[in-house]
Amino acid sequence: MAAAGLFAVALGSQGLACGYDDPQSVARGSLNWSYPNSLYVIGAISREVAARRLPLANFDRGGVDLFGHKFKLAATSLAQFGAMLGAAPSRPLQTSVAVVLIEPMLWARFEPTDDGWRTAVHVSGPGRGDLVMVTGEAVIAEIAARHLTFGQAYARGIVRLYGEDALIAAFVQNYQQVGARQSTADTAGARGSDPDRIATDTSTASPHASQTGTTAVESDMFGKPVQ
């Protein structure tokens, strides 16, 4: 009986290890359950990397990560993105935004204040009522480096938003120029709240994306088009 008990414990331990030996995969599964089709971002990012429109995420690059260097790079990009939200010419929304980087499953939260957006990196997840943004590490880094605008990223499906329809539409409209080169951003700001102010690559983006994160081009998590 004792031997049988030990054998059962061993089998149970092996099964547990098999199911949880990849924490990122488990976390992504939970994310897709809470935010349907959020993993489609992975396929969209893969297409952009293959087309050389997006670099490979630092998280996915090989080599030893000494002293948490990759995390520091991601945290810096997130902080810069938060600063850009605060510097946007539009009136800030009164709803916090939670962002998850799909590769390391790193959550950050941006909270609007009188002095701009306050950034908190490595949080446990979104707060109640937050607008949730699912994207990749390289996407945020490219926006922070002004190589890509938020509106372009949203149109290409490498950013998906979850929340109330009106909130999603307002966020896309107000912050689509975040990441634009300074001269372009200044020109957009001079136009104020002109409803025709649309970024070049966002003309096909749906301004009424639903809680399922609908984007201009639907594809599965492996990048294959979905009817």
C-alpha positions in Angstrom: 0.0 0.0 0.0 2.8 2.4 0.8 4.5 1.6 -2.5 1.3 2.2 -4.3 0.8 5.5 -2.6 4.3 6.7 -3.5 3.7 5.6 -7.1 0.4 7.6 -7.2 2.1 10.7 -5.7 4.9 10.3 -8.3 2.5 10.2 -11.2 0.6 13.1 -9.8 3.8 15.1 -9.5 4.8 14.3 -13.1 1.4 15.3 -14.4 1.5 18.6 -12.5 5.0 19.4 -13.8 3.9 18.6 -17.4 0.9 20.9 -17.2 2.8 23.9 -15.6 6.3 23.6 -16.9 5.7 26.6 -19.3 4.1 29.4 -17.2 3.8 31.7 -20.2 1.7 29.2 -22.1 -0.6 28.7 -19.1 -0.9 32.5 -18.7 -1.7 33.0 -22.4 -4.4 30.3 -22.2 -6.0 32.2 -19.3 -5.7 35.5 -21.2 -7.4 34.0 -24.2 -10.2 32.7 -22.0 -10.8 36.2 -20.4 -10.2 38.1 -23.7 -11.4 36.0 -26.6 -9.1 35.9 -29.7 -6.5 37.9 -27.9 -3.9 35.4 -29.0 -4.5 36.4 -32.6 -2.0 39.1 -31.8 0.7 36.4 -32.0 -0.1 35.6 -35.6 -0.3 39.3 -36.5 3.1 40.0 -35.0 4.6 36.9 -36.7 3.4 38.3 -40.1 4.9 41.7 -39.4 8.3 40.2 -38.3 8.3 38.0 -41.4 7.6 41.1 -43.6 10.4 43.0 -41.8 8.0 45.6 -40.6 8.6 44.7 -37.0 11.8 43.5 -35.2 11.9 40.3 -33.2 11.0 40.9 -29.5 14.0 41.0 -27.2 12.2 38.4 -25.1 12.4 36.0 -28.0 16.1 36.6 -28.8 18.6 34.0 -27.6 21.4 34.5 -25.2 21.7 34.8 -21.5 19.7 37.7 -20.0 22.3 39.1 -17.6 20.9 41.2 -14.7 17.4 41.3 -16.1 18.5 43.4 -19.1 15.5 42.3 -21.3 13.0 43.2 -18.6 14.6 46.7 -18.2 14.3 47.3 -21.9 10.6 46.3 -21.9 10.0 48.5 -18.8 11.7 51.5 -20.4 9.6 51.1 -23.5 6.4 50.9 -21.4 7.4 54.0 -19.5 8.1 55.9 -22.7 4.7 54.8 -24.1 3.0 56.1 -20.9 4.8 59.4 -21.3 3.6 59.6 -24.9 0.0 59.0 -23.8 0.4 61.9 -21.4 1.9 64.2 -24.0 -0.9 63.5 -26.6 -2.7 66.7 -27.6 -6.1 65.2 -27.0 -8.0 65.4 -23.7 -6.9 62.4 -21.6 -9.5 59.7 -20.9 -10.6 59.1 -17.3 -10.2 55.4 -17.6 -7.0 53.5 -16.8 -5.4 51.3 -19.4 -3.8 47.9 -18.7 -1.3 46.6 -21.2 0.0 43.0 -21.5 3.0 42.2 -23.5 2.1 38.8 -25.0 5.6 37.3 -25.1 6.6 37.5 -21.4 3.0 38.0 -20.3 4.2 41.2 -18.6 1.4 43.5 -17.4 1.6 47.3 -17.0 -1.0 49.8 -16.0 -1.4 53.4 -17.1 -3.5 55.6 -14.9 -4.6 59.1 -15.9 -3.8 61.9 -13.4 -3.8 65.7 -13.5 0.0 65.5 -14.4 -0.3 63.0 -17.2 -0.4 59.2 -17.2 1.2 57.3 -14.2 2.9 54.1 -15.3 3.2 51.0 -13.1 5.1 48.0 -14.6 4.9 44.4 -13.5 1.5 44.6 -12.0 -0.7 41.6 -11.4 -3.2 42.5 -14.1 -5.9 45.0 -15.0 -8.1 46.8 -12.6 -11.9 46.8 -12.7 -13.2 48.8 -15.6 -9.8 49.2 -17.3 -9.4 49.3 -21.0 -7.2 46.3 -21.8 -4.6 46.3 -24.5 -3.0 43.1 -25.8 0.2 43.6 -27.8 3.8 42.6 -28.1 7.1 43.9 -26.6 8.5 45.0 -30.0 5.3 46.8 -30.8 5.5 49.0 -27.8 9.3 49.5 -28.4 8.7 50.6 -31.9 6.0 53.1 -30.9 8.2 54.4 -28.1 11.0 54.8 -30.7 8.6 56.7 -33.1 9.0 54.1 -35.8 5.3 53.1 -35.6 2.1 54.9 -34.5 -0.5 53.3 -32.3 -3.1 53.8 -35.0 -0.9 51.8 -37.5 -0.4 49.1 -35.0 -4.1 48.8 -34.3 -4.9 48.7 -38.0 -2.5 45.9 -38.5 -3.9 43.8 -35.7 -0.7 43.8 -33.6 -2.7 45.6 -30.9 -6.1 44.5 -29.7 -8.3 46.4 -27.3 -10.9 45.1 -24.9 -13.5 47.1 -23.1 -16.7 49.1 -23.8 -17.2 50.0 -27.5 -17.4 53.7 -26.9 -14.2 53.6 -24.8 -12.3 51.7 -27.4 -13.4 54.1 -30.2 -12.4 57.1 -28.1 -9.0 55.7 -27.3 -8.2 54.9 -30.9 -9.4 58.3 -32.1 -7.5 60.2 -29.4 -4.3 58.3 -29.4 -3.8 57.0 -32.9 -1.0 59.5 -33.5 1.0 58.4 -30.5 4.4 57.3 -31.9 4.3 59.6 -34.8 7.5 61.6 -35.6 7.4 64.9 -33.8 6.6 67.0 -36.9 3.7 64.7 -37.8 2.4 64.7 -34.2 2.6 68.5 -34.1 0.6 68.8 -37.4 -2.0 66.4 -36.0 -2.2 68.3 -32.8 -2.8 71.6 -34.7 -5.9 70.0 -36.3 -7.3 69.5 -32.8 -10.3 67.2 -32.7 -11.0 67.1 -36.4 -12.9 63.9 -37.1 -11.1 63.4 -40.4 -7.7 63.1 -38.5 -6.9 59.6 -39.4 -3.4 58.0 -39.6 -2.4 56.6 -43.0 -2.5 53.0 -42.0 -5.6 53.3 -39.8 -8.1 54.1 -42.5 -9.3 50.5 -42.5 -9.3 50.1 -38.7 -12.7 49.6 -37.1 -13.5 52.6 -34.7 -16.1 50.4 -33.1 -14.1 47.4 -32.1 -16.0 45.3 -29.6 -15.0 43.6 -26.5 -13.7 40.7 -28.6 -11.0 43.0 -29.9 -12.1 43.1 -33.6 -9.5 44.6 -35.9 -9.3 45.4 -39.6 -8.0 42.0 -40.7 -9.0 38.9 -38.8 -6.6 36.1 -38.6 -6.0 33.2 -36.2 -3.1 33.0 -33.7 -0.9 31.5 -36.4 -1.5 34.3 -38.9 -4.0 32.5 -41.1 -7.0 34.5 -42.3 -10.3 33.8 -40.7 -13.5 34.1 -42.7 
